[in-house]
Amino acid sequence: MPSSMSTLPFYPQGLCSIQGDAREALNRIVQFRDCEPGELLFQRGQKATGVYIVCHGGVKLVHHQQNPNEFELACESALIGLPGVMMRSVYHFSATVLVRSTLAFVSSDAFIKFVEKYPEAGWIVGGFRSPGSQSPLVGQWVF
């Protein structure tokens, strides 16, 4: 469901902490949506089509070999789906909305172009670049 939110909230950590031209560019490429509890965002093994930023609420992340009652919780400012997008592969876990939430979605291509144009975003989300390269490499991603 579309959201009434029009800009990313500011949080002191994560991608929501980015400022200046990069923040304006990120706000231009996100698509906001309100989600209800139980809504499946994606399943493990599904082609990664983009990243989600949790603006409000929470998302349940279940890894393949975990019991569905054992999960990680992604709350405000969390960036979800990053490993699959940056490796141009598949999502590494399943993500289901746990409580009424507002999420910002950025398509894979738009997100990769954004990180290439604004390398500081790669540093904020935990990535790094090889010396002399403009392309971010995969670092230690949490979600």
C-alpha positions in Angstrom: 0.0 0.0 0.0 1.4 3.4 -0.9 2.5 5.6 2.0 1.9 9.2 2.9 5.6 9.5 3.8 7.6 11.6 1.3 11.1 11.7 2.7 13.3 9.4 4.7 13.2 9.9 8.5 16.5 11.0 10.0 18.2 8.4 12.3 21.7 8.8 13.7 22.8 5.5 12.3 22.6 3.6 9.0 21.6 5.0 5.6 19.0 7.3 7.2 21.9 9.3 8.6 23.2 10.3 5.2 23.0 14.1 4.5 23.5 16.6 1.8 23.3 15.8 -1.9 23.4 12.1 -1.2 20.3 12.3 1.0 18.4 14.3 -1.6 19.4 11.8 -4.3 18.3 8.9 -2.1 14.9 10.5 -1.4 14.4 10.8 -5.2 14.8 7.0 -5.8 12.9 5.5 -2.8 9.4 4.3 -3.1 7.5 4.4 0.3 4.9 1.9 1.2 2.9 1.0 4.3 2.9 -2.7 5.1 0.7 -4.8 7.3 1.8 -7.6 9.7 2.3 -10.9 7.9 3.1 -9.3 4.5 6.0 -11.2 2.8 8.6 -8.9 1.3 10.7 -11.7 -0.2 11.8 -15.3 0.3 15.2 -16.8 0.7 16.6 -17.7 -2.8 14.4 -15.3 -4.6 16.2 -12.9 -7.1 17.2 -9.8 -5.2 15.2 -6.9 -6.8 16.1 -4.2 -4.3 16.7 -3.1 -0.8 14.3 -2.0 1.9 14.9 0.6 4.5 12.7 0.3 7.6 11.4 3.8 8.3 8.9 2.7 11.0 8.0 -0.7 12.5 9.8 -4.0 12.2 10.5 -6.8 9.9 11.2 -10.5 10.8 14.2 -12.1 9.1 14.3 -15.9 9.0 17.4 -17.7 7.7 17.0 -20.9 5.8 18.0 -23.4 8.6 16.3 -21.5 11.4 13.2 -22.4 13.2 10.6 -19.8 12.1 10.3 -18.8 15.8 14.0 -18.0 15.8 14.6 -14.8 13.9 16.3 -11.5 13.7 14.3 -8.3 14.0 15.1 -5.4 11.6 13.8 -2.1 13.2 14.0 1.6 12.3 16.9 2.5 10.0 17.7 -1.1 9.1 18.7 -1.8 5.5 17.3 -5.2 4.4 18.4 -7.2 1.3 21.8 -5.6 0.8 24.0 -8.7 0.3 21.8 -10.1 -2.5 21.6 -6.7 -4.2 25.4 -5.9 -4.0 26.3 -9.4 -5.2 23.6 -9.2 -7.9 22.3 -12.6 -6.8 19.4 -13.7 -4.5 18.1 -12.8 -1.0 19.8 -14.8 1.7 16.9 -15.0 4.1 13.1 -14.5 4.1 11.6 -11.2 5.3 8.1 -10.8 6.7 6.6 -7.6 8.1 6.1 -8.2 11.9 4.1 -5.1 12.8 2.5 -2.3 10.8 5.5 -0.7 9.1 6.5 1.9 6.7 9.3 0.8 4.3 11.3 2.6 1.6 12.2 0.4 -1.4 15.0 1.1 -3.8 15.4 -1.1 -6.8 18.7 -3.0 -7.3 19.9 -1.0 -10.3 19.0 2.4 -8.7 20.7 1.4 -5.4 24.0 0.3 -7.1 24.1 3.5 -9.2 23.4 5.5 -6.0 26.3 3.9 -4.1 28.6 4.3 -7.1 27.8 8.0 -7.3 27.9 8.6 -3.5 30.6 6.4 -2.1 30.0 7.7 1.4 26.8 5.7 1.3 28.8 2.5 0.8 30.8 3.3 3.9 27.7 4.1 6.0 26.1 0.7 5.2 29.3 -1.2 6.0 30.8 -1.7 2.5 34.2 -0.7 1.3 35.9 0.0 -2.0 39.1 -1.5 -3.3 41.8 1.2 -3.8 41.3 3.1 -7.0 37.9 1.6 -7.6 34.6 3.4 -7.8 32.6 0.2 -7.2 31.8 -0.9 -3.7 32.7 -4.4 -2.7 30.8 -6.6 -0.4 31.8 -6.2 3.2 30.3 -7.5 6.4 26.6 -7.0 5.8 24.2 -7.5 8.7 21.0 -7.9 6.8 
